[in-house]
Amino acid sequence: IRSQIIRTASAMAFDFSMRTPDYEIAARRLRLGLAVQNVGSELQYRQASEPLPLTIRSGAAFALAERWTLAADAIMTRDNSPVAALGTEVVIGEWQGVGLKGRAGINSRTWRDVGGLSGFNMGLGFSFQPGSFDYALQPLGALGMTHLLGVSVHFGASQRKAAGQGTRWTSRDWESPGYRSPEGKGLPAD
């Protein structure tokens, strides 16, 4: 990690994560995840040092129905208040290998910091082999509307399918549940 304001500082950091296999609860799937991010040395400036923003994330994704997933995250960062995020994704349809998903969510970080409807967001996702394209709309109070775009490429998907493991349905590394999906974003990375 490198930081430059007036002077330059650098540090070494690692992220660790784990994800559970699917648990069956009342014929529905539950998956849990945990990540610890920015574990490492301090940013060392000439006469001062600053700790990295150590972050602990925990998340869960629960398949409410075959095409409907609910996801929740708790995010704790050093020197910041805890953040909670809740989101849902519905598979609208699939046509010739392209899936369309609708998403909505709420995030306590932006709600608390900006006010108004800023914690709410909604979006769409298109999944295809070998990746996905995501779009979200997030109001940011007086700052106006934010349009978020994401493109993901999934490596090894054909090997997972050939091994009978299917594709991922949980999320990883999201802080706005409507911004990214429980199909590749939200719970810690695998």
Disulfide bonds with the S-S distance in Angstrom:
none
